[in-house]
Amino acid sequence: MPEKYTAGVIIAVGSDIVSVRRIREVYQRRPRRFLERHFAPPERRYALRAADPAERLAARWAAKEAFAKVWPDSLGWRDVWVDHEGKRPVLQFADALAKEMARQGLRAHLSLSHEKGLALAVVVLERVTPPS
């Protein structure tokens, strides 16, 4: 019997919390290498607009980790990144990952927060259309 499909089904929820201090320390040791290795250009541009980019970088690091917790396959650091639609943070994906998300009918929702030296990300993976 075929699996019944209902639109708008939450598939998984992932979260991660990161120490801003830890990200700041790594960033200060080798800023260029750290940025280029782990963050996509939109993330770097957004973070570097701040006097202290560590808080923004920590939130984006947490977002990548949170998404990794909902995705069954291994990912590279720049396979998923945070961009913005207006003021709202959204996840963007490398081509192969974006195609697989579309094939499976998936959408990822993102929430970011930071407070008292910690950055938090929550990712909700939703099936919005039947897999193809």
N, C-alpha and C positions, 0 to 999 in steps of 0.2 A: 504494500500500500504506500503511495507517495506521501512524503512528509507534508503536513498541512503548513501553509505559510500565512502569516499575518504580518502586514506592514507595520513598521514602527516597533519592532521587537528589540529590546536591549539584549545584546549578545554578551557583553562583558563590561566590567568597570575596573579601571586601574588607577592607582594613585601613587604618588611619590613625594617625599619631603626631603629637602636638601638644605644643608648648612650654607648660608651665604658666605660665611667666613672661609669655609673650605674651598669654595669656588674662587673667592677673592685671592686666596693664597696661591692656588694653581695658576690663575690668570696672571698674577704679579710676577711669578717666576719666569714664564715664557709666554707673554701675551699674544704675540703674533701666531706662534705655533698652536697654542691652545685654541684660539679663535678659528683659524683655518682648518684645523683638524676636526673640530666638534660642532661648528655652527655654520649654517648657510648664510649667504650674503645678506638676506633681509634681517636675520637675527643679529648679525654683527652690526649692521647699520643702526638698528634700533637700540641695541645695548650701548654702543659708543656715543650716542647722543646724551647719555647721562654722565654727570660728573664722576660717579662711581658706577661702572657698568656691572658690578658683581651681582647686585640684586636681580637685575634683568636677566643676566646669564644664568643665575641659579634657577630662576623660574623656568627658563627654556630647557635647561638640563633636566629638571624634574618632569617637564612635559614629555621629553623624549623617553625617559625611563617609564613614565606612566603608560605611554603608548606601547612600549615594549612588553609591558605586562598584559596587554589585551591582545597582542598579535602573536600567533603561534610560531612564526619563523624568526630566525635571527635577523637583526637589522644593523646597518651601518649608522654612524652618528649623523650623517647628512642625508639619510633616506627619509627622514621626517624632520620637519622644522616648524617653528611658530612664525606666523605672519599675522597681519591684521586685516579685518574688514571693518573699516571705520575704527572704533576704539576696541572692538571685540577681538580677542586673540582667537586664531583658527589654526588648525594643523594643515600643513601642506606636505605633499609626498613626492618622492622621486618617481619618475615615469613608471617603472615596473611595479612599484607598490601601488601607485594610483590606479593603474590598470587592474591589478588584482582586487583592490577595494571595490572598483566599479563592477568587476565580474561577479563578485560575491554580493553585490547590492548593499555595501556597507558605507556608513558615514560615521566619522569620529567627531565627537563634541568635546570641547576643552574648556576647563576653568582653571585660572591661575590666581594665586594669592601669595602675599609675602607679609610677614610680621615678625618683629623682634628677632631678626637674624635667621629666619627660616623662610624658605620658598616652597610652596605646595602646588602641585598640579593634579587634576583629576581628569581622566579621559573616559568617556562613555562611548562604547562602540555599538552602533545601532544598525540593524538590518532594515533598510528602507524599501528595497525591492527584492523580489525573489532572485536567488543566484542564477546566473545564465549558464 
